[in-house]
Amino acid sequence: MSDQSKIEWTDATWNPVRGCTKISPGCKFCYAERFAERFRGVAGHAYEHGFDPRLVPDKLTEPLSWRRPRMIFVNSMSDLFHEQVPDDYIAEVAKVMARANWHTFQVLTKRSQRLMDLVNGRLRDTAKLTHIWWGVSVENRKHGLPRVTHLRSAAAQVRFLSIEPLLEDLGEVPLSGVSWVIVGGESGPGARPMREEWALSIRDQCRRAGVPFFFKQWGGVQKSRAGRRLAGRTYDEFPDLSSIQAPENEVRLQHVREAEE
């Protein structure tokens, strides 16, 4: 967890789950796995078990203690809808997000079928809340575009796409019902290149559909050198953010107590 983040499209990260397993080409050079595995075997470290999936229930109530409203990337170091995360635990995470309505939560997954099933079922009430955004990762046509179909079939109020790493020309992306699109190239060792025309195609589709477009990065081995300007400008567009004030300290502490019961 960090109440500050260097990820361009969020303010903070929250990880009530740690670790994951690879399921598609977008996972090949996973930054989270690379970070976590550095600490495998280091006793007492948060990632002493490397990137093995595991629940972290003592992190569940953290956003309730943060008074300043933030955009919070949920499980930047994992996937909330991983098959090893029980439905009951996902429901507990959702309850905390629902309580902490002065924040904006950004839930991102590659397990789009499970997201769709739970949002259309057990999480339906949570999914109606505008301060909780539900998103899927999209890296190519074969694996990414079916996730978009699942997301658009989920009864969520706010849906978004994280098209990163963009590995090929996606062609037409179905954007009806999508509230936000992020595009970025892969970064770090072994980064696969992204072509400008692929990103511009998605930008233009967003323009036609009236969808906010955020260009995160070109990526590469040294992403800071490549920057994040596309066609001569920076794109930092977001959906409308909720403007609820955080409750007083005693109210937030009561939320924590109720969440821990």
N, C-alpha and C positions, 0 to 999 in steps of 0.2 A: 504494500500500500504506500501511496505517497499523496499528501494533500497538495502537491505541486507536481506538474508533469511537463516534460519537454516535448510531448506529442503535440503537434501543432493544432489539432482540432479538439483538444480537451484541456481541462484545468488540473484534473487530479485523476488518480487511478485507485481502484478498490478491488482487492483480490480475496474474497471469501472462499475461493477455490484456487489451488495452485497446480500447475502441471497440465500436460495434455499429451495427445498422440497424433501423429500425422495421418491425414486422410485424403490429401489432394496435392497437386503440384505447387499450390501456393504455400504449402508448409515446408517446402524443401530446405530453405535456409532460415528457419524460424528464429527471429531475434530473441524471443522469450526462452526458447530451449537453449540457445547458445549462452545466454546469461546464466540461466539456472544451473546448467551442467558444470559451470566453472566452480561451483560451490558444493558439488556432490562429495559427501564424506566429511565436510567441515562441521564438526559437532556444534550444535546450538544455532547454526545459521538457518535462516528461513528456508533455504534451499539445500539443506544437508542431504535430502533425498533426491537431489537433482530435479528433473522435470517429470518425475512420477506423479500422476494425478492424485490429489488428496484434498479433502475438505479442511477448511480452516475456520471452524465455528466461532473462535474467539475474535474474528475480524468482522463478524456479521453486523454489529451495531455501530461500527466506526462512523459512517456518514451522519448518524444522528448527533454525534458530538461536534461536528464541524458547523460552526455558526454562519460563516460567510458562504453565501450561495456559490456553488461551483457546478461546472459541467464535469461529470464523473464517468470515466471509462470503466465499465464493470468487467472485471477479469481480464485485464491487459496481459496477464501471465497465464491464462488458461482459457477454457471455453465453458461457460455456464451450462450449456446443454450437452456436455460430454456424457457418454453413456455410463460412466462411473459415478455421475452425480445423481443422487436419488431425486425423484419428483418432489418429495417432501422438503428436501433441502432447497431446491429451486424455489419452492413456494415461500420458504422462510426469507430468502433473498428478496423476493418480490414484495413481501410484507414490509421489509425495511425500506425499500425504495418508495413504496406507497406512503409510508409515514413521513419520510424525509422529503416532503414535497417542495421545499425551498431550493432543492438541488435539481439539476437536470441529469438524468442517468442515460448513458449510452451503452446499450447491451449489444454486443457483436458476436456472431457465431458463424461457423461453417456447418453446424448441424441443423440445417434449416428445416428439415422434416420434423424434428422434435420441437423446435421453436413453434412451428405452425400448429402442431397437435396440442401443445400445452397452452398456447395463446388462445386457441379456439375452444379450449376446455377449461382446465383448472385456473389458468391465469387470465381469463377473459376480463374480469373486472379491473385487474391491474393494467391490462393492455389499453383500456379506455382512457387512462390518465395521460395528459399531454406532456407531463414532465418526465415521462419514461419513453425513450426512443429505442426501437427494436431494429437491429440491422443484420445484414449478412455480408460476408466477404465474397468478392467476385474476382477471380484471377484470369479466367479463360471462358470459352463458350461451353465446353463439355461439362465442367464441374460448377462453374459460377452461375451461368444463366438459369439452370434449374433451381438454384437457391432463390433467385429473384422471383420465380414463379411461386415458390412456397411462401416467401415473405408477403407477396401481394395477396395471397389467399389467407393470410393470418389476420384476424380481427383486431389489428393494432391501430391506434390513433395516429401514431407517428412512426414511419418506416424510413430506413436509410440504407444506402449501399456504400460499403467501403471497397472500392475497386482498386485494390492494392495487395500484392504487386500486380500491376497490369502487364500480362505476359503476351497478349496478342490482340489483334483487332477483334472487338466483340461484335461488330455489326450492329444491328438494331437492338437496343436494350429497352425492354418494356418498362416505361417509367410512370405509367398511370398508377396513382395511389402511392407513389414514392415521394417523400418529403425532402430528401437531401441526398446528394451524391458527393463522395470523396474519391479522388483519383490520385494515385501515386505510383512511382516506380520502386523497384526493390532496392534495398540498401544493404551494405555490409559485404563481407567476403563472399565471392562467387556471384554477386548480384547480376541478374539477367537484365539486359537493356530494355527500355521502353521507347517506342517510337513516338515522335511528336504527333503524327497524324492519328494515332490511336486515341491519345488524350483529347485532341481537338474534336474528334468525332463525338466523343461523349459530352464534351462541353457544349457543342452545337445542339445535340439532342436535348440536353438540359435546358438550353435557351428556348428551344421550340416548345418544350413541355412546361416551362415556367418553374423548373426545379432548381433550388439553390445549389451552386457548384463550388466545391472546395478543392483546389489543387494543392496537395500536401508536399510533394517533392518529386524531383527527377530521380533521386536515389543515386546508385553507384557505390563504389567502394568508399569514397569520401563524399557523402551526400551534401555536406556544407558547401563544397566547391561548385556543385551543379546548381544549387539553389532551388527555388520553387516558383520562378516566374515562367509563365506559359504564354507564348505569343506576345511577349513584351509587357506583361502585367501580372500582378499577384491576384489570385482568386481566394477570398476568405469569406465566402457566403455561408450563412447558417439559416436554418428554419427559425421561426419566431421562438424566443425563449420565454419561459414562464417568469413572472416577476413577483413571486410570493416572498414575503419577508420571513426570515428565520424566527421561530418563536423564542421567547426568553429562556434562559438557562434552565430554570426549574421545569419548564414544559418539555424541553429536550431531554432532560434527565428522566422524566416520567416516561417518555417514549422509549428510552433505553431500557428502563425497568420492565415495561410491558413487553418489549421485544424479547427480553431474556426469560420471561416466564414460560 
